[in-house]
Amino acid sequence: MAAILPDGHPPVLTPRVGVLLVNLGTPDAPDRASVKRYLAEFLSDPRVVEIPQFLWQIILRGFILNTRPSKTAANYAKIWEGGSPDASGAIIGGESPLRRITREQASAMTAHFGDGVIVEWAMRYGNPSIPERLAALKAAGCDRILIAPLYPQYSSATTGTVNDKVFETLQDWRWQPALRTLPPYHDDPAHIAALATSVREQLAGLDFRPDLLLASFHGMPARTLELGDPYHCQCAKTARLLGEALDVPVQMSFQSRLGRAEWLKPYTDKTLADLPGQGVRKLAVISPGFSADNLETLEEIALQGRETFFEAGGEAFAYLSCLNADAAGLKMLADLLARELAGWVPAS
């Protein structure tokens, strides 16, 4: 028998389980204003840039946000999907690959788990935001929520800041949900198996046999390792396990440096320039630190990286896509989420 609520009582929702997939972020459009807004949020995070904020904000707002957005917007325009140019040449509409792929991943997980689980997606920086999507899950009746940062390797600047934003949001909620967070899955057998399957399938489609498989991970300042961040070690383990699964040599490097400080080495751009001189003329590059293709993979590696390698004497180059919303990646993601939801939803 349904309970009789007193007059004025708010609606009582059926308790639900929610999942929030979270990726790094993307500007709303490939134009200077949108990119500046996105970079201001991203680069103002004290976990992303770990120097005194009063000093950093002077550098950021006095120099970087006045020079970097135009170049970054032009790079986004190279990979932007859909949309059409207006009279000034600016792209109107469309979206970044990262946004599309993350949405597709969430849609696939919704179909996989069915009515028992509500799956939403958000960006740590940009839209849709974490507070917005958490509010949507709450409005749908979710009293148990799994937060799933889509970063295989843990870093304070990635997984750590996602969790920060979630906890910060919940500070203002009187009635908070039970919360779980997806741990890093850099060495999870499901992740390694999915990567190996994806790489094998893509290598089989090439018209050349690579001399080497280069695993390029997003860079972090070298001092993050000294401060105790496990990111470097987890990247190395992913590369090693992938090489063992494929039974091929896998070399590791780090891309996307910012500023003059020393970052984790070896650097991807320097590695690409050096490899032809070391006898590696045919190369395949994978980015196993990303769950979805984005500016850093599609523009920095697939376009700039290719150019660097060929200019140095390379003969054949292939960028192998991330797991994205491909079958192997979706199976892995479903397995990881199901494991973390154990006890909240029936095992399938």
C-alpha positions as CSV (number, residue, x, y, z in Angstrom):
1,M,0.0,0.0,0.0
2,A,1.4,3.4,-1.0
3,A,2.3,5.8,1.8
4,I,0.0,8.8,2.1
5,L,2.1,12.0,2.1
6,P,1.0,15.1,3.9
7,D,0.0,18.1,1.9
8,G,3.0,20.0,0.6
9,H,5.4,17.1,0.9
10,P,7.9,17.0,-2.0
11,P,7.5,14.1,-4.4
12,V,9.2,10.8,-3.2
13,L,11.2,9.3,-6.0
14,T,11.9,5.6,-6.4
15,P,15.6,5.1,-5.4
16,R,17.8,4.6,-8.4
17,V,21.5,3.9,-9.1
18,G,23.4,6.4,-11.2
19,V,26.7,6.3,-13.0
20,L,28.5,9.5,-14.1
21,L,31.2,9.1,-16.8
22,V,33.7,12.0,-16.7
23,N,36.3,13.0,-19.2
24,L,38.7,15.9,-19.3
25,G,36.8,18.5,-21.3
26,T,36.4,20.5,-24.5
27,P,35.5,24.0,-25.6
28,D,32.0,24.5,-26.9
29,A,33.2,25.7,-30.3
30,P,36.6,26.0,-32.1
31,D,36.8,29.7,-31.7
32,R,39.0,32.0,-29.7
33,A,36.3,33.0,-27.1
34,S,35.2,29.5,-26.4
35,V,38.7,28.1,-26.2
36,K,39.8,31.0,-23.9
37,R,36.9,30.3,-21.6
38,Y,37.8,26.6,-21.5
39,L,41.5,27.2,-20.9
40,A,40.8,29.7,-18.2
41,E,38.8,27.0,-16.2
42,F,41.2,24.2,-17.0
43,L,44.5,26.1,-16.3
44,S,43.1,27.7,-13.1
45,D,42.8,24.3,-11.4
46,P,45.5,24.2,-8.7
47,R,45.9,20.5,-9.3
48,V,46.7,21.1,-13.0
49,V,49.2,23.8,-12.4
50,E,50.9,23.3,-9.1
51,I,52.6,26.6,-8.5
52,P,51.5,29.5,-6.2
53,Q,48.2,30.7,-7.6
54,F,48.7,34.4,-7.1
55,L,51.8,34.2,-9.3
56,W,50.3,31.7,-11.8
57,Q,47.2,33.8,-12.3
58,I,49.3,36.8,-13.3
59,I,51.1,34.6,-16.0
60,L,47.8,33.0,-17.1
61,R,45.7,36.1,-17.5
62,G,48.4,38.4,-18.5
63,F,50.1,36.3,-21.1
64,I,48.7,32.7,-21.8
65,L,45.0,33.6,-22.2
66,N,46.0,36.4,-24.5
67,T,48.2,34.4,-26.8
68,R,47.3,30.6,-26.6
69,P,43.5,30.6,-27.4
70,S,43.9,31.6,-31.1
71,K,46.4,28.9,-31.9
72,T,44.5,26.2,-29.9
73,A,41.2,27.2,-31.6
74,A,42.9,26.7,-35.0
75,N,44.0,23.3,-33.9
76,Y,40.5,22.4,-32.7
77,A,39.1,23.5,-36.1
78,K,41.3,20.8,-37.8
79,I,39.5,18.0,-35.9
80,W,36.1,19.5,-35.3
81,E,33.2,17.3,-36.4
82,G,30.2,18.8,-38.2
83,G,29.2,22.5,-38.1
84,S,29.5,25.0,-40.9
85,P,31.5,28.2,-41.4
86,D,29.8,31.5,-41.1
87,A,30.7,34.6,-43.1
88,S,33.8,35.2,-41.0
89,G,34.9,31.6,-41.4
90,A,34.1,30.6,-37.8
91,I,32.6,27.1,-37.4
92,I,29.0,27.2,-36.1
93,G,27.6,24.0,-34.6
94,G,29.2,20.6,-34.5
95,E,31.2,19.2,-31.7
96,S,34.6,17.9,-30.7
97,P,35.4,14.1,-31.1
98,L,35.9,13.9,-27.3
99,R,32.3,15.1,-26.6
100,R,30.8,12.8,-29.2
101,I,32.7,9.7,-28.1
102,T,32.0,10.3,-24.4
103,R,28.3,10.7,-25.2
104,E,28.4,7.5,-27.3
105,Q,30.1,5.6,-24.4
106,A,27.3,6.8,-22.0
107,S,24.6,5.8,-24.4
108,A,26.1,2.3,-24.8
109,M,26.3,1.9,-21.1
110,T,22.7,2.9,-20.7
111,A,21.7,0.3,-23.2
112,H,23.9,-2.3,-21.5
113,F,22.6,-1.8,-17.9
114,G,19.0,-1.1,-18.9
115,D,16.4,0.5,-16.6
116,G,18.3,-0.4,-13.4
117,V,21.0,2.2,-13.9
118,I,20.9,5.8,-15.1
119,V,24.1,6.7,-16.9
120,E,25.1,10.3,-17.4
121,W,28.3,11.9,-18.7
122,A,30.1,15.1,-17.9
123,M,33.3,17.0,-18.6
124,R,35.6,18.2,-15.8
125,Y,36.1,21.4,-17.7
126,G,33.5,22.8,-20.0
127,N,30.0,21.4,-20.7
128,P,28.1,19.5,-19.6
129,S,29.6,20.2,-16.2
130,I,29.9,17.8,-13.2
131,P,27.5,19.8,-11.0
132,E,24.9,19.9,-13.7
133,R,24.9,16.2,-14.4
134,L,25.1,15.3,-10.7
135,A,22.0,17.4,-10.2
136,A,20.3,15.5,-13.1
137,L,21.1,12.2,-11.4
138,K,19.7,13.5,-8.1
139,A,16.5,14.7,-9.8
140,A,16.1,11.3,-11.3
141,G,16.1,9.7,-7.8
142,C,19.7,8.4,-7.7
143,D,20.7,7.8,-4.1
144,R,23.7,5.8,-5.0
145,I,26.1,7.1,-7.6
146,L,29.3,5.7,-9.1
147,I,31.7,8.3,-10.4
148,A,33.8,7.0,-13.3
149,P,36.7,9.2,-14.3
150,L,37.7,7.9,-17.7
151,Y,41.5,7.9,-17.1
152,P,43.2,4.5,-17.1
153,Q,46.2,5.9,-15.1
154,Y,45.7,7.9,-11.9
155,S,47.0,11.4,-11.7
156,S,46.2,14.2,-9.2
157,A,45.6,16.4,-12.3
158,T,43.0,14.1,-13.8
159,T,41.2,11.6,-11.5
160,G,42.1,13.6,-8.5
161,T,40.5,16.8,-9.8
162,V,37.4,15.0,-11.0
163,N,36.9,13.7,-7.4
164,D,37.6,17.1,-6.0
165,K,34.8,18.6,-8.1
166,V,32.3,15.9,-7.2
167,F,33.0,16.3,-3.4
168,E,32.9,20.1,-3.7
169,T,29.5,19.9,-5.4
170,L,28.1,17.6,-2.7
171,Q,29.2,19.9,0.1
172,D,26.2,22.1,-0.7
173,W,23.7,19.2,-0.8
174,R,21.8,18.5,2.4
175,W,20.8,15.0,1.3
176,Q,23.9,13.4,-0.2
177,P,23.9,10.1,-2.2
178,A,26.1,7.2,-1.3
179,L,29.2,7.5,-3.5
180,R,31.7,5.2,-5.2
181,T,34.6,6.1,-7.5
182,L,36.1,4.0,-10.2
183,P,39.8,3.3,-9.4
184,P,42.5,3.5,-12.0
185,Y,42.5,0.6,-14.4
186,H,45.9,0.9,-16.0
187,D,46.8,-2.7,-15.3
188,D,43.4,-4.3,-15.3
189,P,43.3,-7.4,-17.4
190,A,40.1,-6.2,-19.1
191,H,41.9,-2.9,-20.1
192,I,45.0,-4.7,-21.4
193,A,42.9,-7.2,-23.3
194,A,40.8,-4.4,-24.9
195,L,43.9,-2.5,-25.9
196,A,45.6,-5.6,-27.3
197,T,42.5,-6.4,-29.4
198,S,42.2,-2.9,-30.7
199,V,45.9,-2.7,-31.6
200,R,45.8,-6.1,-33.4
201,E,42.7,-5.1,-35.4
202,Q,44.2,-1.8,-36.5
203,L,47.6,-3.2,-37.3
204,A,46.0,-5.8,-39.5
205,G,44.5,-3.0,-41.5
206,L,47.8,-1.3,-42.3
207,D,49.6,-1.8,-45.6
208,F,53.0,-1.9,-43.7
209,R,54.5,-3.7,-40.7
210,P,55.7,-1.2,-38.1
211,D,59.3,-1.5,-36.8
212,L,58.0,-0.3,-33.4
213,L,54.9,0.5,-31.5
214,L,55.2,3.8,-29.6
215,A,52.9,4.4,-26.6
216,S,52.5,8.1,-26.1
217,F,51.0,9.2,-22.8
218,H,49.9,12.7,-21.8
219,G,52.8,14.5,-20.1
220,M,53.0,15.7,-16.6
221,P,55.6,17.9,-14.9
222,A,58.6,15.8,-13.7
223,R,58.0,17.0,-10.1
224,T,54.7,15.3,-9.9
225,L,56.6,12.0,-9.7
226,E,58.8,13.4,-7.0
227,L,55.7,14.5,-5.1
228,G,54.3,11.0,-5.1
229,D,52.0,10.9,-8.1
230,P,51.8,7.3,-9.4
231,Y,51.1,8.4,-13.0
232,H,54.5,7.7,-14.4
233,C,54.7,4.2,-12.9
234,Q,51.2,3.3,-14.0
235,C,51.9,4.5,-17.6
236,A,55.1,2.3,-17.6
237,K,53.1,-0.7,-16.4
238,T,50.4,-0.2,-19.1
239,A,53.1,-0.1,-21.8
240,R,54.9,-3.1,-20.5
241,L,51.7,-5.2,-20.1
242,L,50.5,-4.2,-23.6
243,G,53.9,-5.2,-25.1
244,E,53.7,-8.6,-23.3
245,A,50.1,-9.2,-24.5
246,L,51.0,-8.3,-28.1
247,D,54.5,-9.9,-28.0
248,V,56.0,-6.9,-29.7
249,P,58.3,-4.1,-28.5
250,V,56.5,-1.1,-27.1
251,Q,58.3,2.1,-26.3
252,M,56.9,4.8,-24.0
253,S,57.0,8.6,-24.4
254,F,55.1,11.6,-23.1
255,Q,53.5,14.4,-25.0
256,S,51.8,17.8,-24.6
257,R,54.3,19.9,-22.5
258,L,53.4,23.3,-21.3
259,G,56.0,25.9,-20.2
260,R,59.7,25.6,-19.6
261,A,59.8,23.2,-16.7
262,E,61.1,19.7,-17.0
263,W,58.3,17.2,-17.8
264,L,58.2,13.4,-17.7
265,K,60.6,11.9,-20.3
266,P,61.2,10.8,-23.0
267,Y,59.3,13.5,-24.9
268,T,57.1,12.3,-27.7
269,D,58.1,15.0,-30.2
270,K,61.8,14.5,-29.7
271,T,61.3,10.7,-29.9
272,L,59.5,11.0,-33.2
273,A,62.3,13.1,-34.5
274,D,65.0,10.7,-33.3
275,L,63.5,7.3,-34.3
276,P,64.3,7.4,-38.0
277,G,67.9,8.0,-37.2
278,Q,67.8,4.9,-35.0
279,G,66.6,2.7,-37.8
280,V,62.8,3.0,-37.1
281,R,61.4,3.9,-40.4
282,K,57.9,2.5,-40.1
283,L,56.1,3.5,-36.9
284,A,52.7,3.0,-35.3
285,V,51.7,5.2,-32.4
286,I,49.0,4.5,-29.8
287,S,47.8,6.7,-26.9
288,P,46.7,4.3,-24.1
289,G,46.4,7.0,-21.5
290,F,43.3,8.3,-23.2
291,S,39.9,6.6,-23.2
292,A,38.7,8.7,-26.2
293,D,40.4,10.5,-29.1
294,N,40.8,14.2,-28.6
295,L,42.9,17.2,-29.6
296,E,46.1,15.7,-28.2
297,T,45.7,12.5,-30.2
298,L,44.1,13.6,-33.4
299,E,46.0,16.9,-33.9
300,E,49.2,16.6,-31.9
301,I,50.0,13.0,-32.8
302,A,48.1,12.0,-35.9
303,L,48.9,15.3,-37.7
304,Q,51.9,17.1,-36.1
305,G,53.5,13.8,-35.0
306,R,53.2,12.4,-38.5
307,E,54.9,15.5,-40.0
308,T,57.7,15.4,-37.5
309,F,58.4,11.7,-38.2
310,F,58.4,12.1,-41.9
311,E,60.6,15.2,-41.8
312,A,63.1,13.2,-39.8
313,G,63.3,10.5,-42.5
314,G,60.4,8.2,-41.6
315,E,58.8,6.2,-44.3
316,A,55.5,5.0,-42.9
317,F,53.4,6.2,-40.0
318,A,50.1,5.2,-38.5
319,Y,48.2,6.6,-35.5
320,L,46.1,3.9,-33.9
321,S,42.9,5.2,-32.4
322,C,41.9,5.0,-28.7
323,L,39.3,2.5,-27.5
324,N,36.6,5.1,-28.0
325,A,33.1,3.5,-28.4
326,D,34.5,0.5,-30.3
327,A,33.3,-3.0,-29.2
328,A,36.4,-3.9,-27.3
329,G,36.4,-0.6,-25.4
330,L,32.7,-0.8,-24.5
331,K,33.0,-4.3,-23.3
332,M,35.9,-3.3,-21.0
333,L,34.0,-0.3,-19.7
334,A,30.8,-2.4,-19.0
335,D,33.0,-5.0,-17.1
336,L,34.7,-2.3,-15.0
337,L,31.4,-0.5,-14.2
338,A,29.6,-3.8,-13.3
339,R,32.4,-4.7,-10.9
340,E,32.2,-1.4,-9.1
341,L,28.4,-1.5,-9.0
342,A,28.4,-5.0,-7.3
343,G,25.9,-5.0,-4.5
344,W,24.0,-2.0,-5.9
345,V,22.7,-3.7,-8.9
346,P,22.1,-7.5,-9.6
347,A,25.0,-9.2,-11.4
348,S,24.2,-9.8,-15.1
